[in-house]
């Protein structure tokens, strides 16, 4: 358990229910207090997250152990099992969590086969937190490393299917500096396709000559050509046959 690894910053706002009394007056023997209600509860920001999971009780225990989350509340349905809403505080942020309810179209990443949403964590002691994440068995999507945009950064998928970026700022860079570094080091090509030659051939002989290099044969091809798989790190020559088209090449 790594309580305290995720910093709370300078946010001193309370997460307890607020009661601000705008005025107080008497009616007979009863003191009546008019409550002033603020539109945004204390501890919340303009944009907040609600994580849907399978097994919310287990998820709360997981986030408490791995993220150092403080569990603030949990509200059960009539069955005493389903969590309709829970609150936990991670660093200086309140995150809500609930069980999935398929009957209402509320599904978790487990049911959906993944999550299209990524949550961002900024942590001062990012290496210690990352070690805990790895030890928890989370699936590592991007290993923790220093990046061209001036952050130490990694990405993982937690035990309940939610995706997290975790970062620590290491440099203060201008937009121009970031853009230049991106030009020099970054490609939007999928990692497994980086540094690989994609070619089109119409000659089966040409294709089979490169079987050991696992060349990717791209359309158009004849029915006699068997497509092969490109793997990361392969650097191959461009090969062409008559009337074939080169799609891409990395020398």
HELIX and SHEET records of a PDB file:
HELIX    1   1 UNK A   56  UNK A   66  1                                  11    
HELIX    2   2 UNK A  102  UNK A  104  5                                   3    
HELIX    3   3 UNK A  109  UNK A  112  1                                   4    
HELIX    4   4 UNK A  126  UNK A  135  1                                  10    
HELIX    5   5 UNK A  175  UNK A  185  1                                  11    
HELIX    6   6 UNK A  191  UNK A  193  5                                   3    
HELIX    7   7 UNK A  204  UNK A  208  1                                   5    
HELIX    8   8 UNK A  211  UNK A  213  5                                   3    
SHEET    1   A 2 UNK A  20  UNK A  27  0                                        
SHEET    2   A 2 UNK A  30  UNK A  36 -1                                        
SHEET    1   B 4 UNK A  50  UNK A  53  0                                        
SHEET    2   B 4 UNK A  93  UNK A  99  1                                        
SHEET    3   B 4 UNK A  83  UNK A  90 -1                                        
SHEET    4   B 4 UNK A  70  UNK A  76 -1                                        
SHEET    1   C 4 UNK A 118  UNK A 122  0                                        
SHEET    2   C 4 UNK A 163  UNK A 169  1                                        
SHEET    3   C 4 UNK A 151  UNK A 157 -1                                        
SHEET    4   C 4 UNK A 139  UNK A 146 -1                                        
SHEET    1   D 2 UNK A 198  UNK A 199  0                                        
SHEET    2   D 2 UNK A 216  UNK A 217  1                                        
END                                                                             
